[in-house]
């Protein structure tokens, strides 16, 4: 059975989420501070973390940064209504998805299932290693990692999914709508901040000069293209 960790200081919400996902055969632990969450993460194996932005002590962003130093586990962040700055900051720091409070429980459950499915699917062991090699870039499908001049990085789920979609369509111009609907698996809502944040994070790992990208190139007014290299 899959298991998630909820880090949120709203005890009633934690209990409600735990009760709601058990019918999906997903267990949940919860705690009410970032520090407590970091301890639980070291003691248990989880397939997903739900993380609230506003908490006592270290906030959600600090907690997120600490988690990303050690793990590429999927992280879904809770943000406040119309708080676009928090959404972008969370995505840039390594969150895979976000949900605005208040939300419908059905939507939360759908996002949880989607993130877990992608994470477990790409982390299943294969008999033969799967490696994609480009000019200056190696993508390891089994470990969900990349190796570039900047080093080796294990990518969080959304970064890996977006990179793989672009790489498999190398040389093609991909619209933001197509990228969003493929990687996020939901209708495009004309909010490009999440795509831009993920690509910004990827470029810092992929590119020798992120300001003049070699791999994921911007096609102004349309979307992006993965450079067709040898």
Secondary structure, DSSP 8 states (H G I E B T S, - for coil): -EEEEEE-S-HHHHHHHHHHHGGGTEEEEEESSHHHHHHHHHHS--SEEEEES--SSS-HHHHHHHHHTT----EEEEE-TT-HHHHHHHHHHT-SEEEESS--HHHHHHHHHHHHHHHHHHTS--SS--EEEETTEEEETTTTEEEETTEEEE--HHHHHHHHHHHHTTTSEEEHHHHHHHHT-S---S--HHHHHHHHHHHHHH-SSGGG-SSEEEETTTEEEE----
